[in-house]
């Protein structure tokens, strides 16, 4: 059968349309991609809140809302003359939420500042600093480093008889009384500060040493 020009042209057009449709279906779809906005992160800051020496801990992490945050301890050996470190609080005056080292909480939708809390040292009157001190305190037996499985005994001697003595580890009461204390084993890894606090006629004097558990 003889095919007319019109019919031939029509078949060519249909074939071209079919090829175009196939190519269009196989071609990748190129469009405008929309990236999801980055989720905001928040920091936690520690404030010495009147400390007289040492440094506040630094948490270098940034947390998404709902992420778990572990509260740091007094790793920078904050000290306030006449007071003992007693933890952290969301308010400087202690009227907020209290936090202790190792406590875990969920980050909210804003940055958090935790303020050091201070309890007046036993004996009253605060630690009076003299130059030279009226009572000299000497610590012995300590070493700069301590294995986590080991222990060491630290002993104090004073230039004269005192009324009482207490030992504080990282700002927390470790032992009431006694001229020596035993540290370890199983102390947490990292830097620690040991302070001996003695009282004489209502006046407090202290000596401290730093060591690291490895």
Beta strands, then each sheet from edge to edge (+ up, - down):
strand 1: 41-42
strand 2: 44-47
strand 3: 63-64
strand 4: 68-70
strand 5: 83-89
strand 6: 98-99
strand 7: 104-106
strand 8: 112-120
strand 9: 137-140
strand 10: 145-146
strand 11: 151-158
strand 12: 164-169
strand 13: 172-176
strand 14: 180-184
strand 15: 190-200
strand 16: 203-213
sheet 1: 1+ 3-
sheet 2: 2+ 8+ 5- 6+
sheet 3: 4+ 7-
sheet 4: 9+ 11- 14+
sheet 5: 10+ 16+ 15- 12+ 13-
end
